[in-house]
């Protein structure tokens, strides 16, 4: 699960060091020591199922780091007071991984931590490399395995909470028997985990309550893993229209399977956390048991990551289609009454299901930010770009940047000469606001081409051309025309006379940035030359 709001900003060392210390003990996971600022209190994660003895061992590791850094004052006090766990956000993690120097001092970095709520607090950060140099590292592996299990439990539990609305709205009518079987197992494991957290250990009597649940939990996990994988397979094999039809027809079933998989993964992770805690307790006197706790954590982490990745892929696809459907043109714009009714029903159904599952989707994968109108907009002054931008947003990939929007006129099929001959008359005609045009969206990665009406009604695109397939661009100065030659075809766009010629030139300039002919294509053309011509050239 990503936490995009958490980040670190550089800070200059101050006369009084911050009394908050974050020590990265596992990739992306830090131990929080010292003073807990109010801005970060909501982000603090309790040690939970990590046994008391392991907590003491982790505290000793932090103390050894503090001693090695010879810190004093606020920082020295902070190292002696372990508060809990903290999940480092992507920006913080990247900063530590790259070894960026904030204000290096005593082996740590001074910086400002920004919590998910936007609150900021100064802290001293120690990357995982600091822990790897600690003299007691060899003995702390099993304790860190328990930390990893607790973080997995915390993550999946929070995801389950985001789908409670699905439980109340959808699960009452779908797969009732399957859900009843799963909820009993989930409740038993949740209760055992809560009790283990309360007493900070897993005694024999507590473990015996759930010890026999392993095979049943495995059955439930594999059932819903299979359901989700089947959805992913069907979606990935279908074309754009088939994918949309499948997602819309099976949206509620998908929502159920996702929630059920999260619940079974939560119970499965909790069960193995209890197993690992039992092995960890026995490992005080048996090195094999201590190592077994690490093996449990490793295998559970692998299954956890794999399952979460599949779920994220499916939820991304589903929510993208729901969001697009919710943004389609109002049904009043459809000419047939029956079709208007179908579109309205689809929009209402999508909006309702989106309300249930969107929080989960945003937790798994932060949404693409809203698109702004680009500086280069080639279209009639009366044309509104907002409806196109709202749909394009959900077709974009992470980090994709919109550079140009163009709206050339829709050309009739026919010989190129007749198109050119009738161009000026067509461009001079009065245009209806609902007339079909061509949508051209140029990003930093590709060129998206669609018919405007079809795009607004169904979000369908005609072409998706990677920029590396652009071979040549021509824009005659005397005409509002752009010719685009790609690897596979020639495309001509004619713009209305109301369109600013400077904007047309700007569109052509952006496209021209990608003009290139790969050496492989040059060689391929050369090899097509007939042998007789080749011999003649050689003799000459």
SVG drawing of the C-alpha trace seen along z (x, -y; Angstrom):
<svg xmlns="http://www.w3.org/2000/svg" viewBox="-37 -32 69 61">
<polyline fill="none" stroke="black" stroke-width="0.4" points="0.0,0.0 1.4,-3.3 1.5,-6.4 2.1,-9.3 1.7,-12.1 4.6,-11.1 7.8,-12.7 11.0,-14.3 12.2,-17.8 15.7,-19.0 16.4,-20.9 19.4,-22.8 20.8,-21.6 19.6,-23.6 21.1,-24.4 18.7,-22.0 18.4,-18.7 14.9,-17.2 13.8,-14.8 12.2,-12.5 14.2,-9.7 13.2,-7.3 15.5,-4.3 14.8,-2.2 15.0,1.4 13.5,3.0 13.0,1.5 10.2,-1.0 9.7,-0.3 11.2,-2.4 11.2,-2.3 9.9,-5.5 11.8,-6.6 11.7,-9.7 9.0,-12.3 6.0,-11.7 4.9,-15.0 1.1,-15.5 1.4,-15.9 2.6,-12.3 0.7,-10.6 -2.0,-9.2 0.8,-7.5 2.4,-5.7 1.8,-1.9 1.9,0.1 4.3,3.0 1.2,5.2 2.0,8.9 5.8,8.3 6.7,10.1 8.0,8.1 11.4,9.7 11.8,8.7 10.8,5.1 13.6,5.0 16.0,6.4 15.1,3.8 15.5,1.1 19.0,2.4 19.8,2.2 18.7,-1.4 20.8,-2.2 23.9,-0.7 23.3,-2.9 23.0,-5.9 26.1,-5.0 28.1,-4.5 27.0,-8.0 28.0,-9.4 24.8,-11.5 23.7,-13.4 21.0,-15.7 17.6,-15.4 18.8,-12.7 20.4,-10.6 17.2,-10.6 15.1,-9.8 17.1,-6.6 16.3,-5.3 12.5,-5.7 11.1,-3.4 7.5,-4.4 6.4,-2.1 6.6,-1.5 6.3,-3.9 5.8,-3.2 8.1,-5.4 6.4,-7.0 7.8,-6.6 9.6,-9.9 11.3,-9.3 12.3,-5.8 13.8,-7.0 15.7,-9.7 17.2,-7.1 17.9,-4.6 19.8,-7.2 21.9,-8.2 20.8,-11.8 22.6,-14.2 20.2,-16.3 22.3,-17.6 24.4,-14.5 25.4,-14.5 26.4,-11.5 25.4,-9.0 21.8,-10.4 20.1,-12.9 18.1,-15.9 14.8,-16.4 11.2,-17.3 8.8,-14.4 5.4,-15.1 2.6,-12.8 -0.3,-11.6 -2.5,-14.3 -0.1,-17.0 1.4,-17.7 5.1,-18.4 7.7,-17.6 11.4,-17.6 13.1,-14.2 16.5,-12.6 16.5,-9.7 18.8,-6.7 18.6,-4.5 18.7,-0.7 22.4,-0.8 22.9,-2.2 21.2,0.9 23.2,3.3 26.4,2.0 25.0,2.6 27.1,5.1 24.0,7.1 22.5,7.5 23.1,11.2 20.7,11.9 18.0,9.4 16.8,11.2 13.9,13.1 12.7,9.9 12.6,8.0 10.7,10.9 8.0,10.3 8.1,6.6 7.5,7.4 4.5,9.6 3.0,6.9 3.4,4.4 1.7,6.8 -1.2,7.2 -1.5,3.5 -1.6,2.9 -4.1,5.5 -6.3,4.7 -6.5,1.1 -7.4,2.2 -10.2,4.4 -11.6,1.4 -11.8,-0.6 -14.1,2.1 -16.7,2.3 -19.2,0.5 -19.0,3.3 -19.8,5.7 -23.0,3.9 -24.2,3.2 -23.0,6.0 -22.2,9.1 -25.8,9.4 -26.9,10.6 -23.8,12.4 -22.3,15.7 -23.9,15.7 -22.7,19.3 -19.1,18.6 -19.1,15.4 -20.6,17.1 -17.8,19.8 -15.1,17.2 -16.4,14.8 -16.3,17.4 -12.6,18.1 -11.7,14.4 -13.5,13.6 -11.6,16.4 -8.2,15.3 -8.9,11.6 -9.9,12.3 -6.7,14.4 -4.5,11.6 -6.2,8.9 -5.7,11.0 -2.0,11.7 -1.5,7.9 -3.0,7.2 -0.9,9.6 2.2,9.2 2.7,13.0 1.0,16.1 0.5,18.6 -0.4,22.2 -4.0,21.9 -4.5,19.0 -2.7,20.8 -4.7,23.9 -7.9,21.9 -6.7,21.3 -4.0,24.0 -6.3,26.1 -7.4,23.3 -4.5,23.4 -5.9,25.8 -9.3,24.0 -7.7,20.6 -5.5,21.9 -8.7,23.2 -10.4,19.8 -7.3,17.9 -6.8,20.1 -10.5,19.9 -10.5,16.1 -7.1,15.9 -8.4,18.1 -11.5,15.9 -9.4,12.7 -6.9,14.3 -9.8,15.4 -11.1,11.8 -7.6,10.5 -7.2,13.1 -10.5,12.3 -9.9,8.6 -6.3,8.9 -7.4,11.1 -10.3,8.9 -10.1,6.0 -11.1,2.5 -14.9,3.0 -14.9,6.6 -13.0,5.5 -15.4,2.7 -18.4,5.0 -17.0,7.6 -16.1,5.1 -19.5,3.5 -21.4,6.8 -19.4,8.3 -18.6,5.2 -20.4,6.3 -19.0,9.9 -15.5,8.4 -16.1,6.1 -17.1,9.2 -14.1,11.3 -11.7,8.4 -13.2,7.9 -13.2,11.6 -9.6,12.0 -8.6,9.1 -10.4,10.7 -8.9,14.1 -5.4,12.6 -5.8,10.7 -6.8,13.9 -4.0,15.9 -1.4,13.3 -2.7,13.1 -2.6,16.9 1.0,17.0 2.0,14.1 0.7,16.2 2.7,19.2 5.8,17.1 5.3,15.7 5.1,19.3 8.3,20.2 9.9,17.0 9.1,17.9 10.5,21.4 13.6,19.9 14.9,18.5 16.3,21.9 16.3,23.4 18.1,21.7 16.1,23.8 12.8,22.4 14.2,18.9 15.2,19.4 11.8,21.0 10.1,17.7 12.2,15.9 11.2,18.5 7.5,18.1 7.8,14.3 9.7,14.7 7.1,17.0 4.2,15.0 5.7,11.8 6.1,13.4 2.5,14.6 1.3,11.2 3.1,9.2 2.0,11.5 -1.7,11.4 -1.7,7.6 -0.1,7.1 -2.8,9.1 -5.6,7.4 -4.1,4.0 -4.1,4.8 -7.8,5.9 -9.0,3.0 -7.1,0.5 -8.9,1.9 -12.3,2.0 -12.1,-1.5 -10.7,-3.0 -13.8,-1.7 -16.2,-2.9 -14.6,-6.4 -14.7,-6.6 -18.4,-5.5 -19.2,-8.1 -17.6,-10.8 -19.4,-9.8 -21.6,-12.4 -25.0,-13.0 -27.6,-10.5 -29.7,-13.5 -27.2,-13.7 -28.1,-10.3 -30.5,-10.3 -32.5,-7.1 -34.7,-7.0 -33.9,-3.4 -30.1,-4.1 -30.5,-7.1 -32.1,-4.9 -29.3,-2.3 -26.6,-5.0 -28.3,-6.6 -28.6,-3.2 -24.9,-2.4 -23.8,-5.8 -25.9,-5.4 -24.6,-1.9 -21.0,-2.9 -21.3,-5.9 -22.8,-3.7 -20.2,-0.9 -17.4,-3.5 -18.4,-5.0 -17.9,-1.6 -14.6,-0.6 -12.8,-3.9 -11.3,-4.2 -9.7,-0.8 -8.4,-1.7 -6.9,-5.0 -5.1,-3.1 -3.7,-0.5 -2.7,-2.9 -3.0,-6.7 -5.1,-8.1 -3.7,-10.1 -4.1,-13.8 -6.7,-15.8 -5.5,-17.0 -5.2,-20.7 -5.7,-22.2 -2.3,-22.2 -0.7,-25.4 -1.2,-24.1 -5.0,-23.7 -5.9,-23.4 -9.7,-23.8 -12.5,-26.2 -12.8,-28.9 -16.3,-27.6 -15.0,-24.0 -14.9,-23.0 -11.9,-20.8 -13.1,-19.8 -15.2,-16.7 -12.3,-15.3 -9.8,-15.9 -11.9,-14.2 -12.0,-11.0 -8.4,-11.2 -7.3,-11.4 -8.4,-7.7 -6.7,-6.5 -3.3,-8.0 -0.5,-6.0 1.3,-7.0 3.4,-10.1 2.2,-10.6 2.1,-14.3 -0.4,-15.9 1.3,-18.3 -1.2,-19.1 -4.9,-18.8 -6.0,-19.1 -9.4,-18.9 -9.1,-18.7 -12.2,-18.2 -13.5,-14.7 -12.5,-13.9 -14.7,-11.8 -13.1,-8.7 -11.9,-9.2 -8.9,-10.0 -6.4,-12.4 -6.8,-14.7 -10.5,-15.2 -9.8,-15.9 -7.3,-18.7 -9.5,-20.1 -12.5,-20.4 -10.6,-21.5 -11.2,-25.2 -14.9,-24.9 -15.3,-22.5 -13.2,-24.7 -15.3,-27.7 -18.6,-26.0 -20.4,-26.8 -19.8,-24.0 -22.4,-22.5 -21.3,-22.2 -22.2,-18.5 -20.4,-17.8 -18.0,-14.9 -14.3,-15.9 -11.1,-14.1 -9.5,-14.2 -5.7,-14.3 -4.0,-14.1 -0.2,-14.2 1.5,-13.2 5.2,-12.7 4.8,-9.0 2.2,-8.6 -0.5,-10.1 -4.1,-9.2 -6.6,-9.6 -10.4,-9.2 -13.7,-10.5 -14.9,-13.1 -18.5,-11.9 -17.5,-8.3 -15.0,-9.3 -17.5,-11.3 -20.2,-8.7 -18.1,-5.5 -14.5,-6.6 -13.3,-4.6 -10.1,-5.5 -9.2,-4.7 -5.4,-4.8 -2.7,-4.7 0.6,-5.7 3.9,-5.5 6.0,-8.6 8.9,-6.4 6.8,-5.5 6.8,-9.1 8.8,-9.4 8.0,-12.8 5.8,-15.8 4.8,-18.3 2.8,-21.5 2.4,-23.8 2.5,-27.4 -0.4,-28.4 -2.9,-25.9 -4.2,-24.8 -3.0,-21.2 -0.7,-18.7 0.6,-15.6 1.9,-12.9 3.9,-10.0 4.3,-7.1 6.0,-3.8 2.8,-2.2 0.6,-5.0 0.1,-8.5 -2.3,-10.7 -3.7,-14.1 -5.4,-16.6 -7.2,-19.7 -8.2,-22.3 -11.1,-24.7 -10.4,-28.3 -11.2,-29.6 -8.3,-27.6 -5.2,-29.8 -2.5,-29.0 0.1,-29.5 -1.4,-26.7 -1.4,-24.4 2.3,-25.2 2.9,-24.5 1.2,-21.1 3.4,-20.3 6.5,-21.4 5.7,-19.1 5.2,-16.1 8.4,-17.0 10.4,-16.5 9.9,-12.8 10.8,-12.5 13.4,-9.7 14.1,-6.8 15.7,-3.8 18.8,-2.2 17.0,1.1 14.3,-0.4 16.9,-2.0 18.7,1.4 15.4,3.1 14.7,0.8 18.2,1.2 17.8,5.0 14.7,4.7 16.7,3.4 16.6,6.0 19.8,7.9 20.0,6.7 20.0,3.0 22.6,3.8 24.9,5.4 24.5,2.4 25.4,0.0 28.5,2.1 29.6,2.2 29.2,-1.5"/>
</svg>
